[in-house]
């Protein structure tokens, strides 16, 4: 039975596709790159932005950092509100709190943005701690964010702790910290990448996630 549960944010609690892709298109436009199909940008959802600009568009580190700044210009004012909570998530969080679970956020999104989103969508009060990436990029890899969450929340029993996310880096980051992981398929990853990364469980729907956590 898991007592401490870490949640990813994007693709796990909320569907941020509209806000993230609009922010990315805005940033890429600054480099004269036109995005014809914003679904092509879904691969950005989850991993650290700086790394994704380097990997997907072969930006230099300097240009990647500039692109992140442009992205944030749009995101902080508009993009973070272009988002929606997945159906069933508030009920899931309510039930977990009623069972006295410790709930933490571990997201690659900057911590201050994560807090704003959680407050705006009335999810913030369910969580004992929100851990995210640092604005300066010094803490951006998922394993580092999870370690930060565990240390900050003083979690000692790793066998009773689990990470939930929709992408392979969520699962890999969990394993780096000695945690089990649940991969969810209603986000932006797929079964193959989550199983290959080593997810202990795969949940197709929020209801299935609830069954795993409260069994």
C-alpha positions as CSV (number, residue, x, y, z in Angstrom):
1,X,0.0,0.0,0.0
2,X,1.5,3.3,-1.1
3,X,1.3,6.1,1.5
4,X,3.2,8.9,-0.3
5,X,2.2,9.6,-3.9
6,X,4.1,11.9,-6.3
7,X,2.2,13.3,-9.3
8,X,3.5,14.7,-12.5
9,X,1.4,17.7,-13.6
10,X,1.3,18.0,-17.4
11,X,-0.4,15.1,-19.0
12,X,-1.2,13.5,-15.6
13,X,-3.4,16.0,-13.7
14,X,-4.1,18.5,-16.4
15,X,-4.2,18.6,-20.2
16,X,-1.9,21.6,-21.0
17,X,-1.7,21.0,-24.8
18,X,-3.3,24.3,-25.9
19,X,-1.2,26.5,-23.7
20,X,2.1,24.8,-24.2
21,X,1.8,24.5,-28.0
22,X,0.7,28.2,-28.3
23,X,3.7,29.2,-26.1
24,X,6.0,27.0,-28.2
25,X,4.7,28.4,-31.5
26,X,5.2,32.0,-30.1
27,X,8.8,31.2,-29.2
28,X,9.6,29.4,-32.4
29,X,8.2,32.3,-34.4
30,X,10.9,34.5,-32.9
31,X,13.4,32.3,-34.7
32,X,11.3,32.5,-38.0
33,X,10.1,28.9,-37.6
34,X,6.5,28.5,-38.5
35,X,4.5,25.6,-37.0
36,X,1.8,24.4,-39.4
37,X,0.5,21.6,-37.1
38,X,0.7,22.2,-33.4
39,X,0.2,18.5,-32.7
40,X,3.9,18.2,-33.8
41,X,4.8,20.1,-30.6
42,X,3.2,17.5,-28.3
43,X,6.6,15.8,-28.0
44,X,7.6,18.9,-26.0
45,X,5.1,18.2,-23.2
46,X,6.8,16.7,-20.2
47,X,10.6,16.9,-20.8
48,X,12.7,20.0,-19.9
49,X,12.1,22.7,-22.5
50,X,15.7,23.6,-22.9
51,X,16.6,20.1,-23.8
52,X,13.7,19.7,-26.2
53,X,14.6,22.9,-28.1
54,X,18.1,21.4,-28.5
55,X,17.0,17.9,-29.3
56,X,14.1,18.7,-31.7
57,X,15.2,21.9,-33.4
58,X,19.0,21.5,-32.9
59,X,19.2,24.9,-31.2
60,X,22.5,25.9,-29.5
61,X,22.4,26.1,-25.7
62,X,22.3,29.9,-26.1
63,X,19.4,29.9,-28.5
64,X,17.6,27.2,-26.4
65,X,17.8,29.5,-23.4
66,X,16.4,32.4,-25.4
67,X,13.6,30.2,-26.7
68,X,12.7,29.3,-23.1
69,X,12.5,32.9,-22.2
70,X,10.2,33.7,-25.2
71,X,8.1,30.7,-24.3
72,X,7.7,31.9,-20.7
73,X,6.8,35.4,-21.9
74,X,3.6,33.9,-23.5
75,X,3.0,31.2,-20.9
76,X,3.1,33.3,-17.8
77,X,0.5,35.7,-19.1
78,X,-1.8,33.4,-21.1
79,X,-0.6,29.9,-21.7
80,X,-0.8,28.6,-18.2
81,X,-4.6,29.3,-18.2
82,X,-5.1,27.5,-21.6
83,X,-5.3,24.2,-19.7
84,X,-7.9,21.8,-18.4
85,X,-8.1,19.3,-15.5
86,X,-8.6,15.7,-16.6
87,X,-12.1,14.4,-15.8
88,X,-12.0,12.4,-12.5
89,X,-8.8,14.0,-11.1
90,X,-10.5,16.1,-8.3
91,X,-12.5,13.1,-7.2
92,X,-9.3,11.0,-7.1
93,X,-7.4,13.5,-5.1
94,X,-10.3,13.9,-2.7
95,X,-10.4,10.2,-2.1
96,X,-6.7,9.9,-1.6
97,X,-6.7,12.7,1.0
98,X,-9.7,11.0,2.7
99,X,-7.4,7.9,3.0
100,X,-4.7,10.1,4.6
101,X,-2.3,9.8,1.7
102,X,0.6,12.2,1.5
103,X,0.4,13.9,-2.0
104,X,3.3,15.6,-3.7
105,X,3.8,17.3,-7.0
106,X,7.0,16.5,-9.0
107,X,7.0,18.4,-12.3
108,X,9.5,19.6,-14.8
109,X,7.5,22.8,-15.1
110,X,9.0,25.7,-13.1
111,X,7.7,25.5,-9.6
112,X,6.1,29.0,-9.6
113,X,4.1,28.2,-12.7
114,X,3.0,24.8,-11.2
115,X,1.7,26.5,-8.1
116,X,-0.2,29.1,-10.1
117,X,-1.8,26.4,-12.2
118,X,-2.8,24.3,-9.2
119,X,-4.3,27.3,-7.5
120,X,-6.2,28.5,-10.5
121,X,-7.7,25.1,-11.1
122,X,-8.4,24.6,-7.3
123,X,-6.1,21.6,-6.9
124,X,-3.4,23.2,-4.8
125,X,-4.9,22.4,-1.4
126,X,-4.8,18.6,-2.0
127,X,-1.0,18.7,-2.0
128,X,1.4,18.6,0.9
129,X,4.3,19.9,-1.3
130,X,4.8,21.2,-4.8
131,X,8.3,20.5,-6.3
132,X,9.2,21.7,-9.7
133,X,12.1,22.9,-11.9
134,X,14.0,26.0,-11.0
135,X,13.8,29.0,-13.3
136,X,17.5,29.1,-13.8
137,X,17.6,25.5,-15.2
138,X,19.8,24.2,-12.4
139,X,17.1,21.8,-11.4
140,X,15.3,20.6,-14.5
141,X,15.8,16.8,-14.9
142,X,12.9,14.7,-13.6
143,X,15.2,12.7,-11.3
144,X,16.5,15.8,-9.7
145,X,13.0,17.2,-9.2
146,X,11.8,14.0,-7.6
147,X,14.8,13.9,-5.3
148,X,14.0,17.5,-4.3
149,X,10.4,16.6,-3.6
150,X,11.4,13.6,-1.4
151,X,14.0,15.6,0.5
152,X,11.7,18.6,1.0
153,X,8.8,16.4,2.2
154,X,11.2,14.3,4.4
155,X,10.0,11.1,2.8
156,X,12.0,8.1,4.3
157,X,10.0,5.0,3.3
158,X,10.6,4.7,-0.4
159,X,8.9,1.3,-0.5
160,X,5.6,3.0,0.4
161,X,6.2,5.8,-2.2
162,X,5.2,5.9,-5.9
163,X,5.5,8.3,-8.8
164,X,2.8,8.8,-11.4
165,X,3.4,10.3,-14.8
166,X,2.6,10.0,-18.5
167,X,6.1,10.0,-20.1
168,X,9.2,7.8,-19.9
169,X,11.2,10.4,-18.1
170,X,8.8,10.3,-15.2
171,X,9.4,6.5,-14.8
172,X,13.1,6.8,-15.3
173,X,13.3,9.6,-12.7
174,X,11.3,7.5,-10.3
175,X,13.7,4.5,-10.7
176,X,16.7,6.8,-10.2
177,X,15.3,7.6,-6.8
178,X,14.4,4.0,-5.9
179,X,10.6,4.4,-6.5
180,X,8.0,2.4,-8.2
181,X,6.1,4.2,-11.0
182,X,2.7,4.2,-12.6
183,X,2.5,5.3,-16.2
184,X,-0.8,6.8,-17.4
185,X,-2.0,6.5,-21.0
186,X,-4.5,9.3,-21.1
187,X,-1.7,11.9,-21.3
188,X,1.0,12.3,-24.0
189,X,3.1,9.1,-23.7
190,X,2.3,5.6,-24.9
191,X,2.4,2.1,-23.5
192,X,5.6,1.1,-25.3
193,X,7.7,4.0,-23.9
194,X,6.3,3.6,-20.4
195,X,6.8,-0.2,-20.3
196,X,10.3,0.2,-21.8
197,X,11.1,2.7,-19.1
198,X,10.1,0.2,-16.4
199,X,6.7,1.3,-15.1
200,X,5.4,-1.1,-12.6
201,X,1.8,-0.3,-13.4
202,X,0.0,1.1,-16.5
203,X,-3.3,2.9,-16.0
204,X,-5.5,3.6,-19.1
205,X,-8.0,5.8,-17.3
206,X,-8.1,7.9,-14.1
207,X,-10.6,5.4,-12.6
208,X,-8.0,2.6,-13.1
209,X,-5.4,4.8,-11.4
210,X,-7.7,5.1,-8.4
211,X,-8.1,1.3,-8.3
212,X,-4.3,0.8,-8.2
213,X,-3.7,3.5,-5.5
214,X,-6.6,2.4,-3.2
215,X,-6.5,-1.4,-3.6
